[in-house]
Amino acid sequence: MSDNEVALSLLVISYGLLGDNAPHSLTRASLAEHPQIVVKSSDAQSPDTGLLADAPKWFVTDLQAKKDLITSGLGWGRLPRHMIAQEVTEGVLKPLPTLGEISLSICLARRGNHHLGPVASHIWNYFDGEHSFPA
């Protein structure tokens, strides 16, 4: 990961579903035996980035439902780091290196003749490189 990239989410599985396997020993085929929990947009044209084609899918409408299902051992998936930091620290959830990371580009634009408020200025400055991102 380069200096201007931030890992926002982790691919995780519950300790209960993982069983005696080490996270790094799981293959795509072994993950495909368990449901991938996915937050699905109501937009029919939303991309299927990060989906494992062979795995059964369990679609939910929000991240909290996804987290609840994954921590209950009913499947696996990506969740925001800030949302699962405690569960990872406690060993309830285990990070999976199996599918790698997803990289996304973020582009910002602003009108040159329009003054930014304090929040928009802070966001702009972060992306403009005046501040560093938290890890």
C-alpha positions in Angstrom: 0.0 0.0 0.0 1.4 3.4 -1.0 1.6 6.5 1.2 -1.6 8.0 -0.5 -3.7 4.8 0.0 -5.8 4.0 3.0 -7.1 0.5 3.9 -10.8 1.2 4.7 -12.1 -2.3 4.9 -11.0 -5.8 5.9 -12.2 -9.1 4.5 -13.2 -11.0 7.7 -14.6 -14.3 8.9 -15.8 -15.2 12.4 -13.7 -17.4 14.6 -16.6 -19.8 14.9 -16.9 -20.3 11.1 -13.1 -20.4 10.7 -12.8 -23.4 13.0 -9.4 -24.9 13.3 -8.2 -23.4 10.0 -5.6 -20.6 9.9 -7.0 -17.6 8.0 -4.1 -17.7 5.5 -4.8 -21.4 4.7 -8.3 -20.7 3.4 -8.6 -20.8 -0.4 -11.2 -19.3 -2.7 -12.7 -22.7 -3.0 -13.0 -23.2 0.8 -14.5 -19.7 1.2 -17.1 -20.5 -1.6 -18.5 -23.2 0.7 -19.9 -20.4 3.0 -22.2 -17.5 2.2 -20.6 -14.2 1.3 -22.6 -11.5 3.1 -23.1 -8.5 0.8 -24.7 -5.1 1.2 -26.5 -4.7 -2.1 -27.6 -1.4 -3.5 -31.1 -1.0 -4.8 -29.5 0.2 -8.0 -29.7 -2.7 -10.5 -26.6 -1.3 -12.3 -24.4 -1.3 -9.2 -21.1 -3.1 -9.9 -20.4 -6.5 -8.3 -16.8 -5.6 -7.3 -15.3 -8.0 -4.8 -17.9 -10.8 -5.1 -16.6 -14.3 -5.2 -18.5 -15.9 -8.2 -18.7 -19.4 -6.8 -19.9 -18.5 -3.3 -23.6 -18.4 -2.3 -24.6 -14.8 -1.5 -26.7 -13.4 1.3 -27.8 -9.9 0.5 -28.5 -7.4 3.3 -29.5 -3.7 3.2 -27.0 -2.3 5.7 -23.6 -2.7 7.2 -24.9 -3.4 10.8 -26.9 -6.4 9.5 -23.8 -7.6 7.6 -21.6 -7.3 10.7 -24.2 -9.2 12.8 -24.4 -12.1 10.4 -20.6 -12.3 10.0 -19.9 -12.1 13.8 -22.6 -14.8 14.3 -20.7 -17.2 12.1 -23.2 -17.2 9.2 -20.9 -16.0 6.5 -17.9 -13.8 5.6 -17.3 -10.5 3.9 -15.7 -7.0 3.9 -16.4 -4.6 6.7 -15.1 -1.1 7.5 -12.1 -1.2 9.8 -13.5 1.2 12.3 -16.6 -0.9 12.6 -14.8 -4.1 13.5 -11.6 -3.0 15.2 -12.8 -4.3 18.6 -13.9 -7.7 17.2 -10.6 -8.2 15.4 -8.6 -7.2 18.6 -10.7 -9.6 20.7 -10.3 -12.4 18.1 -14.1 -12.7 17.3 -13.3 -11.8 13.7 -10.2 -12.9 11.8 -8.9 -11.0 8.8 -8.6 -13.0 5.6 -5.8 -12.4 3.1 -7.5 -14.8 0.6 -9.1 -12.4 -1.8 -6.6 -9.5 -1.5 -7.5 -5.8 -1.3 -9.8 -3.8 -3.5 -8.4 -0.5 -4.8 -10.7 2.3 -5.6 -9.9 5.7 -7.1 -11.5 8.8 -5.6 -11.8 12.0 -7.6 -12.8 15.4 -6.2 -13.8 18.5 -8.2 -14.8 21.9 -7.0 -15.8 25.1 -8.6 -13.0 27.6 -8.6 -15.3 30.6 -8.1 -17.1 29.0 -5.1 -16.0 29.4 -1.5 -15.7 26.2 0.5 -17.1 26.1 4.0 -15.0 24.7 6.9 -16.0 21.0 6.5 -15.6 21.0 2.7 -12.2 22.8 3.1 -11.0 20.2 5.6 -12.0 17.4 3.2 -10.4 19.1 0.2 -7.2 19.7 2.2 -7.0 16.0 3.2 -7.2 14.9 -0.4 -4.9 17.7 -1.6 -2.1 16.2 0.5 -1.9 18.9 3.2 -2.8 16.3 5.9 -2.1 12.6 6.2 -4.8 10.0 6.5 -5.3 8.0 9.7 -4.3 4.4 9.3 
